[in-house]
Amino acid sequence: MTTENMIIVGDKFECFAENEGVLTASEALHILKHQLLSDKKIRFKLGQGLSEAQVSQLVKTAQDAGLSNLLEFNETVKSGRNYVHKHQQRNSMLGLPRRICEKKFELDVMLDDACDEMGDHVTGHHVQGMVITEAARQAFLTITEAFFLKDNDFSSYFVINTLNSQYTSFMFPVPATIEYEIVEHKEKKAGAHSFDVVMNVVQNGVICSVVTTSFSTYNAEWLEKKEAAMACDAIKYVLNNEGEQNVAA
């Protein structure tokens, strides 16, 4: 019997789902719920764009229909608020981090098409570049929180010094991984850290994007006081310099 593989993607990737071998989450749920299967042996693979709740619903529906063997995926677990600094789980774009060696890590990209970055619209077949950059930003938050700040007895504040994104190939709503490497790491006084890292976003063995960043972490209480003082200075400048243009000195 011939096996037909189908990729399930979020409903907003409707353009991509027009391709053969792709279904939207709604279409897949309808097929499983009503057991609308052909004589072929079908295997469902998980693409991008589904929420954890949608994945759970697909898994449960398949179980209830006695079709669990058709799914090549289980329920997903994404990095939460403590790692990605997002209050709403739909905005988390990553699975749990994995340490490969001292300075190398991996994270699976897990996009929810209800995230803020995709909330307005999705154009074409691909994942927009700014979504990839946001996933990379969440990656350095997650790796740092999980492996370098976990024993701190204080909250940390992240400051980005530089962030550069290069897009080398389209990324599509199918499985992708971020390969994360620390180029330089320095521990500073008062529990501060500085990092230079490079992240490769890889899909089907091809690097779709390279994101490099330099960032630091500080004791949040200390930096919040400094930020507040700078905010007051900015307000005073505007109030006391009416009519002046915002140009560099």
Disulfide bonds with the S-S distance in Angstrom:
none
